[in-house]
Amino acid sequence: MKTEKYLFSKVNYILMVAGLLLIGIGYLLMMGGGSEDPNVFNPEIFNSTRIKLAPSLLVLGFAVEIVAIMWRSKSNTSQGELE
């Protein structure tokens, strides 16, 4: 019987989901801060959450996605077989 070989292991998929969650949270934190009236300035657009925290979460999420794609478990490289 032929065994199926998968491209990614369970760890890869867990890291991918974690990265997507970080990216989603980053975009959600970046939302808002607009004004209903275009003639009124809303200083909430320059909130530290939107300026510092949200972009940091986005960069971290994309870094986790890169790691998730490149990750190889030690058992995969030594046996030459994917889990």
N, C-alpha and C positions, 0 to 999 in steps of 0.2 A: 504494500500500500504506500502510495506517495504521500509524504508529509508536506504540508504547505509551509512555505517560507514567507514571512511577512517582512515588509520593508522596515517598519518601525516596531519597537518593543512597547510594552505597557508604560515604561518610564517616559518614553518619547511622547506618547499621547497625553500623559498626565502633565508633562511640562508644557505641551502645546495648549492645553486647556487653561493652565495657570497663566501663561502668557496672554492668551486672549482675554481672560478676566482682567488682568492688569491694564491691557489696552482699553477695554470697555470702561473700566472705572476711570481711567485717565480722561477719556472723551466725555464721560458724564460729568466729571468735575469741571471740565472746561466750558460746559454749556452755561447759558444764562448771562446775566449781567447787562442785557440790553435795556432799552427804554421804550416805552410805548409811544411817547412823543419824541420825534426826532429833534426838537428844539431844546430838550432838557437833557443835560449831561448826567449820566449815572456813574458815580465813582466805583461802583461794584465791579466794573469791567477790569479794574486794576487790582483786584483782590489777590493776596499772596497765594491763595489756593489755585487760582487760574494762571498765575504767572510762574510759580515755582513747583508746586506739588503735581499738578496735572501733567505738565511736560516731562517731569522726572518719571512719573509712572508710565508714560508712553514709551520713553526711551528704555526703561527697565523691561517693559513688556515685550518690545521688539528684540531686546537682547536675549530674553528668555526664549523667544521663538527661534532665534538663531541657534542657541544652545540645544533646544529640543530637536532641531533638524540634524545637527551635527553629532549629537550624543550617540555613543556606542558603548554598550556595556562590556565589561571585561570578559564575560562568558562568551559573548558573540565573537570577539576577536581571537580568542584562544581556540575555540572549537571550530570557527568558520561557519557556524550555523546560527541562524537567527531564532529567537525565542518565538 
